[in-house]
């Protein structure tokens, strides 16, 4: 994306806030241990509005109020030759203003001094209320400074609104530039999953497949993993958020990999499940085909005008019928769904919004109604079955955990699947051939 995209977003938000003032800080740097930091990752809301990559930065949007035009103002670190020797290039306010299209830019040290000035005679303050206690206190201090000048004719904002609600609505529908980045992230992540399949052998460790993913992601230019990867062999796949990735992979079992990369802030999120030795046995095939059919049913219900939960409902019906066919559940499918008996083996939803955050911003319900899908929304479609060992579970099925997850964009007529990692039994077995 060019900086024109970020400028257009700021202008759109400025229209929303009227003559109010909005304050959006980026994420702080986080110490990992002693004087070593975690790799820096900007705040998604801040990035969405600015494209500015450095820490210690804040954007202030001042709505037009008749007396002055609307403005977007950046506060960032000053140029610092010595720190640049150690830590790398800094834009500094002057260069940042020109490069990123701000109306003004100041050193971050001036923020607390200028913040009360921005609040004077503004009807509404917009910020992420309750997200960060330190920021809530910082803004409260600025508001009180303005209130203390009431006898001088200065008025503080009378209303405070949560800015996230407006930004969430903006972020929910992606434009073509965002879709192109998401496609690139999906392509890289898909290649990583295919690489892991090719590398898999009985006796290697889960972390070895994680290393294959990491190599492919970085080799192809991804910025990082989009989230902590899951590489879960055997019954570990029945633990939804298994991240230890430290066990050996055994012959005649499956391995579930949930991993995605991040490109320019946008996440890919893919899950594939495949046999450690490259060949599905009969029981594994039976369960896998049920999950794959459930995903196909969910895809068919993922289209403009359909509501968010229709894909989940479609997947649940296929999965529940499959559980009856496997003799893991007994009874009428409608009754089993109504009672929620399927949740023993399928306990999560079939998807979530996807974008700058893996579980991206956006409302799932509007009032009492599930959100209707419109072109440009992006989400995951990820049914699964998790058959934990138990006395009433046949030995052949015990410990089988399967999830199949793809990333999709709502099109004008249905959904476009971004992700292309091998998925059918035939595709997986072909890519895993060790001839």
WOURPE-V522587 format. One record per pair of residues at least 24 apart in sequence whose ideal C-beta (glycine too) atoms are under 10 Angstrom apart, sorted by the first residue. I is the first residue (numbers start at 1). J is the second residue. Records with the same first field share a line. If there is no record, write none. Layout:
BEGIN
I=J ; J
END
This chain:
BEGIN
1=51 ; 175 ; 177 ; 178 ; 180 ; 181 ; 264 ; 265 ; 266
2=51 ; 101 ; 177
3=50 ; 51 ; 52 ; 99 ; 100 ; 101 ; 102
4=51 ; 101 ; 177
5=48 ; 51 ; 175 ; 177 ; 178
6=47 ; 48 ; 49 ; 50 ; 51 ; 52 ; 59 ; 72 ; 100 ; 101 ; 102
7=49 ; 50 ; 51 ; 72 ; 100 ; 101 ; 102
8=101 ; 175
9=48 ; 49 ; 50 ; 51 ; 72 ; 167 ; 170 ; 171 ; 175
10=48 ; 49 ; 50 ; 59 ; 61 ; 70 ; 71 ; 72 ; 100 ; 101 ; 102 ; 103
11=61 ; 70 ; 72
12=49 ; 166 ; 170
13=48 ; 49 ; 59 ; 61 ; 63 ; 70 ; 72 ; 126 ; 163 ; 166 ; 167 ; 170
14=61 ; 62 ; 63 ; 64 ; 69 ; 70 ; 71 ; 72
15=63 ; 64 ; 70
16=61 ; 63 ; 126 ; 161 ; 163 ; 166 ; 167 ; 169 ; 170
17=61 ; 62 ; 63 ; 64 ; 70 ; 122 ; 123 ; 124 ; 125 ; 126 ; 161 ; 163 ; 166
18=63 ; 64 ; 65 ; 70 ; 122 ; 123 ; 124 ; 126
19=62 ; 63 ; 64 ; 65 ; 66 ; 67 ; 68 ; 70 ; 121 ; 122 ; 123 ; 124
20=61 ; 62 ; 63 ; 65 ; 119 ; 122 ; 123 ; 124 ; 125 ; 126 ; 157 ; 159 ; 160 ; 161 ; 163
21=60 ; 61 ; 62 ; 63 ; 65 ; 71 ; 73 ; 115 ; 118 ; 119 ; 120 ; 122 ; 123 ; 124 ; 125 ; 126 ; 127 ; 157
22=49 ; 59 ; 60 ; 61 ; 62 ; 63 ; 72 ; 118 ; 124 ; 125 ; 126 ; 127 ; 128 ; 161 ; 163 ; 166 ; 167
23=58 ; 59 ; 60 ; 61 ; 75 ; 111 ; 115 ; 118 ; 119 ; 125 ; 126 ; 127 ; 128 ; 135 ; 138 ; 139 ; 142 ; 163
24=48 ; 49 ; 50 ; 57 ; 58 ; 59 ; 60 ; 61 ; 126 ; 127 ; 128 ; 163 ; 164 ; 167
25=55 ; 56 ; 57 ; 58 ; 59 ; 60 ; 75 ; 108 ; 111 ; 127 ; 128 ; 131 ; 132 ; 134 ; 135 ; 138
26=50 ; 52 ; 53 ; 54 ; 55 ; 56 ; 57 ; 58 ; 59 ; 76
27=55 ; 57 ; 132
28=55 ; 56 ; 132 ; 134
29=55 ; 56
30=55
37=87
39=223 ; 224
41=223 ; 224 ; 262 ; 265
42=265 ; 356
43=128 ; 131 ; 132 ; 356
44=167 ; 171 ; 265 ; 266 ; 267 ; 355 ; 356 ; 357 ; 360 ; 361
45=128 ; 131 ; 163 ; 164 ; 167 ; 168 ; 170 ; 171 ; 356 ; 357 ; 361
46=167
47=264 ; 265 ; 356
48=167 ; 170 ; 171 ; 178 ; 265 ; 355 ; 356 ; 361
49=163 ; 167 ; 170
50=74 ; 76 ; 96 ; 100 ; 101 ; 102
51=99 ; 100 ; 101 ; 264 ; 265
52=76 ; 91 ; 96 ; 99 ; 100 ; 102 ; 105
53=91 ; 265
54=88 ; 89 ; 90 ; 91 ; 92 ; 96 ; 108
55=108
56=90 ; 107 ; 108 ; 109 ; 111
57=91 ; 96 ; 105 ; 108 ; 111
58=106 ; 108 ; 111 ; 115 ; 135
59=100 ; 102 ; 105
60=102 ; 104 ; 106 ; 111 ; 114 ; 115 ; 118
61=103 ; 118 ; 126 ; 163
62=103 ; 104 ; 118 ; 119 ; 122
63=122 ; 123 ; 124 ; 126
65=121 ; 122 ; 123
67=121
69=103
70=103
71=102 ; 103 ; 104 ; 118
72=100 ; 101 ; 102 ; 103 ; 104 ; 105
73=97 ; 102 ; 103 ; 104 ; 105 ; 106 ; 111 ; 114 ; 118
74=100 ; 101 ; 102 ; 103 ; 104 ; 105 ; 106 ; 108
75=102 ; 104 ; 105 ; 106 ; 107 ; 108 ; 109 ; 110 ; 111 ; 112 ; 114 ; 115
76=100 ; 102 ; 105 ; 106 ; 107 ; 108 ; 111
77=107 ; 108 ; 109
78=106 ; 107 ; 108 ; 109 ; 110
79=107
111=138 ; 142
112=138 ; 141 ; 142 ; 145
113=142 ; 145
114=142
115=139 ; 141 ; 142 ; 143 ; 145 ; 146
116=141 ; 142 ; 143 ; 144 ; 145 ; 146 ; 147 ; 148 ; 149 ; 154 ; 156
117=142 ; 145 ; 146 ; 154
118=142 ; 146
119=143 ; 145 ; 146 ; 147 ; 154 ; 155 ; 156 ; 157
120=145 ; 146 ; 149 ; 152 ; 153 ; 154 ; 155 ; 156 ; 157
121=146 ; 153 ; 154 ; 155 ; 156 ; 157
122=146 ; 155 ; 156 ; 157 ; 158 ; 159
123=155 ; 156 ; 157 ; 158 ; 159
124=157 ; 158 ; 159 ; 160 ; 161
125=156 ; 157 ; 158 ; 159 ; 160 ; 161 ; 163
126=157 ; 159 ; 160 ; 161 ; 162 ; 163 ; 164 ; 165 ; 166 ; 167
127=160 ; 161 ; 162 ; 163 ; 164
128=162 ; 163 ; 164 ; 165 ; 167
129=160 ; 161 ; 162 ; 163 ; 164
130=162 ; 164
131=162 ; 163 ; 164
136=160
164=361
165=361 ; 363
167=361 ; 362
168=353 ; 360 ; 361 ; 362 ; 363
169=361 ; 362 ; 363
170=361 ; 362
171=353 ; 355 ; 356 ; 357 ; 360 ; 361 ; 362
172=353 ; 355 ; 360 ; 361 ; 362 ; 363 ; 371 ; 374 ; 376 ; 377 ; 378 ; 379
173=355 ; 362 ; 374 ; 375 ; 376 ; 377 ; 378 ; 410
174=266 ; 354 ; 355 ; 356 ; 360 ; 375 ; 376 ; 377 ; 378 ; 409 ; 410
175=376
176=376
177=264
178=264 ; 265 ; 266 ; 355 ; 356 ; 376 ; 378 ; 409
179=266 ; 376 ; 378 ; 409 ; 416 ; 418
180=264 ; 266
181=262 ; 263 ; 264 ; 265 ; 266 ; 355 ; 356
182=263 ; 264 ; 266 ; 267 ; 268 ; 354 ; 355 ; 378 ; 407 ; 409 ; 418 ; 419
183=263 ; 266 ; 268 ; 407 ; 409 ; 416 ; 418 ; 419 ; 420
184=220 ; 221 ; 222 ; 261 ; 263 ; 264 ; 266 ; 268 ; 418
185=217 ; 222 ; 223 ; 226 ; 260 ; 261 ; 262 ; 263 ; 264 ; 265 ; 266 ; 267 ; 268 ; 269 ; 270 ; 354 ; 407 ; 418 ; 419
186=260 ; 261 ; 263 ; 266 ; 267 ; 268 ; 269 ; 270 ; 354 ; 378 ; 406 ; 407 ; 408 ; 409 ; 417 ; 418 ; 419 ; 420 ; 421
187=220 ; 222 ; 261 ; 263 ; 268 ; 418 ; 419 ; 420 ; 421
188=216 ; 217 ; 218 ; 219 ; 220 ; 221 ; 222 ; 260 ; 261 ; 262 ; 263 ; 268
189=213 ; 216 ; 217 ; 220 ; 222 ; 225 ; 226 ; 259 ; 260 ; 261 ; 262 ; 263 ; 267 ; 268 ; 269 ; 270 ; 407 ; 418 ; 419 ; 420 ; 421
190=216 ; 260 ; 261 ; 268 ; 270 ; 272 ; 406 ; 407 ; 418 ; 419 ; 420 ; 421 ; 422 ; 423
191=216 ; 217 ; 219 ; 220 ; 222 ; 261 ; 420 ; 421
192=216 ; 217 ; 218 ; 219 ; 220 ; 222 ; 225 ; 229 ; 257 ; 259 ; 260 ; 261 ; 268 ; 270 ; 421
193=257 ; 258 ; 259 ; 260 ; 268 ; 270 ; 271 ; 272 ; 274 ; 419 ; 420 ; 421 ; 422 ; 423 ; 431
194=272 ; 420 ; 421 ; 422 ; 427 ; 428 ; 431 ; 432
195=219 ; 421 ; 431
196=229 ; 231 ; 255 ; 257 ; 259 ; 272 ; 274 ; 421 ; 432
197=255 ; 257 ; 272 ; 274 ; 275 ; 278 ; 421 ; 422 ; 427 ; 428 ; 429 ; 430 ; 431 ; 432
198=278 ; 422 ; 431 ; 432 ; 433 ; 434
199=432
200=233 ; 249 ; 255 ; 257 ; 274 ; 275 ; 276 ; 277 ; 278 ; 432 ; 434
201=249 ; 251 ; 276 ; 277 ; 278 ; 432 ; 434
202=233 ; 248 ; 249 ; 250 ; 251 ; 252 ; 253 ; 275 ; 276 ; 277 ; 278
203=248 ; 249 ; 250 ; 251 ; 276
204=233 ; 248 ; 249 ; 255 ; 276
205=231 ; 233 ; 245 ; 246 ; 247 ; 248 ; 249
206=230 ; 231 ; 232 ; 233 ; 234 ; 236 ; 242 ; 243 ; 244 ; 245 ; 246 ; 247 ; 248 ; 249 ; 255 ; 257
207=231 ; 244 ; 245 ; 246 ; 247
208=245 ; 248 ; 249
209=233 ; 245 ; 249 ; 255 ; 257 ; 259 ; 276
210=243 ; 245 ; 246 ; 257 ; 259
211=245
212=257
213=257 ; 259 ; 260 ; 261 ; 270
214=259 ; 261
216=261
217=259 ; 260 ; 261 ; 262 ; 263 ; 268
218=261
220=261 ; 263
221=261 ; 263
222=260 ; 261 ; 262 ; 263 ; 264 ; 268
223=261 ; 262 ; 263 ; 264 ; 265 ; 266
224=261 ; 262 ; 263 ; 267
225=259 ; 260 ; 261 ; 262 ; 267
226=259 ; 260 ; 261 ; 262 ; 263 ; 265 ; 266 ; 267 ; 268 ; 269 ; 270 ; 354 ; 356 ; 357 ; 358
227=258 ; 259 ; 260 ; 261 ; 262 ; 267 ; 269 ; 357 ; 358 ; 359
228=258 ; 259
229=257 ; 258 ; 259 ; 260 ; 261
230=256 ; 257 ; 258 ; 259 ; 271 ; 403
231=255 ; 256 ; 257 ; 258 ; 259
232=256 ; 257 ; 258 ; 273 ; 401 ; 403
233=257 ; 276 ; 399 ; 401
234=276 ; 389 ; 398 ; 399 ; 400 ; 401
235=386 ; 387 ; 388 ; 389 ; 398 ; 399 ; 400 ; 401
236=399 ; 401
237=271 ; 273 ; 384 ; 385 ; 386 ; 387 ; 388 ; 399 ; 400 ; 401 ; 402 ; 403
238=345 ; 384 ; 385 ; 386 ; 387 ; 388 ; 389 ; 398 ; 399 ; 400 ; 401 ; 402
239=386 ; 388 ; 401
240=347 ; 348 ; 384 ; 386 ; 401 ; 403
242=401
248=276
249=276 ; 277
250=276 ; 277
251=275 ; 276 ; 277
252=276 ; 277 ; 279 ; 281 ; 284
253=277 ; 281 ; 284 ; 399 ; 400 ; 401
254=280 ; 281 ; 284 ; 287 ; 288 ; 399 ; 400 ; 401 ; 402
255=401
256=384 ; 386 ; 400 ; 401 ; 402 ; 403 ; 404 ; 405
257=403 ; 405 ; 421
258=382 ; 384 ; 403 ; 405
260=354 ; 358 ; 380 ; 405 ; 407 ; 419
262=356 ; 358
264=356
265=355 ; 356 ; 357
266=354 ; 355 ; 356 ; 357 ; 358 ; 360 ; 378
267=354 ; 355 ; 356 ; 357 ; 358 ; 359 ; 360 ; 378 ; 380 ; 407
268=354 ; 358 ; 380 ; 406 ; 407 ; 418 ; 419 ; 421
269=351 ; 352 ; 354 ; 358 ; 359 ; 360 ; 379 ; 380 ; 382 ; 405 ; 406 ; 407 ; 418 ; 419
270=380 ; 382 ; 404 ; 405 ; 406 ; 407 ; 418 ; 419 ; 420 ; 421 ; 423
271=380 ; 382 ; 384 ; 402 ; 403 ; 404 ; 405 ; 406 ; 419 ; 421
272=402 ; 403 ; 404 ; 405 ; 406 ; 419 ; 421 ; 422 ; 423 ; 428
273=384 ; 385 ; 400 ; 401 ; 402 ; 403 ; 404 ; 405 ; 423 ; 428
274=402 ; 421 ; 422 ; 423 ; 425 ; 427 ; 428 ; 429 ; 431 ; 432
275=425 ; 428 ; 429 ; 432
276=432
277=432 ; 434
278=428 ; 429 ; 430 ; 431 ; 432 ; 433 ; 434
279=425 ; 428 ; 429 ; 432 ; 433
280=425 ; 428 ; 429
281=396 ; 400
282=396
283=326 ; 387 ; 394 ; 395 ; 396 ; 397 ; 398 ; 400
284=396 ; 397 ; 400 ; 402 ; 425
285=425
286=322 ; 325 ; 326 ; 396 ; 397 ; 400
287=322 ; 323 ; 326 ; 328 ; 345 ; 384 ; 385 ; 386 ; 387 ; 396 ; 397 ; 400 ; 401 ; 402
288=385 ; 400 ; 402 ; 404 ; 423 ; 424 ; 425 ; 428
289=322 ; 402 ; 424 ; 425
290=318 ; 319 ; 320 ; 321 ; 322 ; 323 ; 325 ; 326 ; 383 ; 385 ; 402
291=315 ; 318 ; 319 ; 322 ; 346 ; 382 ; 383 ; 384 ; 385 ; 402 ; 403 ; 404
292=318 ; 383 ; 402 ; 404 ; 423 ; 424 ; 425
293=318 ; 319 ; 321 ; 322 ; 383
294=318 ; 319 ; 320 ; 321 ; 322 ; 346 ; 350 ; 381 ; 382 ; 383 ; 384 ; 385 ; 404
295=319 ; 350 ; 381 ; 382 ; 383 ; 384 ; 403 ; 404 ; 405 ; 406 ; 423
296=381 ; 383 ; 404
297=350 ; 381 ; 383
298=350 ; 351 ; 381 ; 382 ; 383 ; 404 ; 406 ; 408 ; 415
299=381 ; 406 ; 408 ; 414 ; 415 ; 417
300=414 ; 415
301=350 ; 373 ; 381 ; 414 ; 415
302=350 ; 351 ; 373 ; 377 ; 379 ; 381 ; 408 ; 409 ; 410 ; 411 ; 414 ; 415 ; 417
303=373 ; 375 ; 410 ; 411 ; 412 ; 413 ; 414 ; 415
304=372 ; 373 ; 374 ; 375 ; 376 ; 377 ; 410 ; 411 ; 412 ; 413 ; 414 ; 415
305=372 ; 373 ; 374 ; 410
306=370 ; 372 ; 373 ; 410 ; 414 ; 415
307=364 ; 365 ; 366 ; 369 ; 370 ; 371 ; 372 ; 373
308=349 ; 350 ; 351 ; 352 ; 353 ; 362 ; 363 ; 364 ; 365 ; 369 ; 370 ; 371 ; 372 ; 373 ; 377 ; 379
309=349 ; 350 ; 351 ; 364 ; 365 ; 370 ; 371
310=350 ; 370 ; 372 ; 373
311=349 ; 350 ; 351 ; 373 ; 379 ; 380 ; 381 ; 382 ; 383 ; 408 ; 415
312=346 ; 348 ; 349 ; 350 ; 351 ; 370 ; 381 ; 383
313=337 ; 350
314=350 ; 383
315=346 ; 349 ; 350 ; 351 ; 381 ; 382 ; 383 ; 384
316=340 ; 342 ; 343 ; 346 ; 349 ; 350 ; 383
317=342
318=383
319=345 ; 346 ; 350 ; 383 ; 384 ; 385
320=345 ; 346
322=346 ; 385
323=385 ; 387
326=385 ; 387 ; 393 ; 394 ; 396 ; 397 ; 400
327=392 ; 393 ; 394 ; 397
328=385 ; 387 ; 390 ; 392 ; 393 ; 394 ; 397
342=385
344=386 ; 387 ; 388 ; 390
345=384 ; 385 ; 386 ; 387 ; 388 ; 393 ; 397 ; 400 ; 401
346=383 ; 384 ; 385 ; 386 ; 403
347=384 ; 386
348=382 ; 383 ; 384 ; 386 ; 403
349=380 ; 382 ; 383
350=379 ; 380 ; 381 ; 382 ; 383 ; 384 ; 405
351=379 ; 380 ; 381 ; 382 ; 383 ; 405 ; 406 ; 407 ; 408
352=379 ; 380 ; 381 ; 382
353=377 ; 378 ; 379 ; 380
354=378 ; 379 ; 380 ; 407 ; 408 ; 409 ; 418
355=379
373=410 ; 414 ; 415
374=410 ; 412
375=409 ; 410 ; 411 ; 412 ; 413 ; 414 ; 415 ; 416
376=409 ; 410 ; 411 ; 412
377=408 ; 409 ; 410 ; 415
378=407 ; 408 ; 409 ; 410 ; 415 ; 416 ; 418
379=406 ; 407 ; 408 ; 409 ; 410 ; 415
380=405 ; 406 ; 407 ; 408 ; 418 ; 419
381=405 ; 406 ; 407 ; 408 ; 415 ; 417 ; 419
382=406 ; 407
END
